[in-house]
Structures are given as structure tokens and as C-alpha cells.
Amino acid sequence: MSTLEKNKIYAAYRGEEYLTDGTKEELAQYLGVKRTTIQFYMTPSWLKRTSERALRIVALDDE
């Protein structure tokens, strides 16, 4: 994992509700899941399997 990816910030949403933001590691700790689970929540497979009210992880822009 590159240093840039390690420092990238993501936001967690459940439906329209903002939960928190942070690195993948911070989100994993907050949600009580593994880092790989956070990565899975960002995949097209997860988006297809779940409704819009499900947990979503979104990469925030660097700007």
C-alpha cells in the first residue's frame, strides 16, 4: 500500500446519513470490521447487492 493511499480520506454513509470520515483503518475501527471489509464496501458488487440505504464508503477528493 502506498503512502498516498494510506493517508487518503474516505467518508462513511448509511443511506443519506453521514457517519464519519477517516482512513480505511480508522473507518474499520469505527465500524468494527476489518480493513478488507471497508475495501469491499467500495466495490461495484457491494453496490449491486445492497439498497441505497446500506453502508457506503466514498473516497473524498484531495482538494
Secondary structure, 3 states (H helix, E strand, C coil): CCHHHHHCCEEEEECCEEEEEECHHHHHHHHCCCHHHHHHCCCHHHHHHCCCCCEEEEECCCC
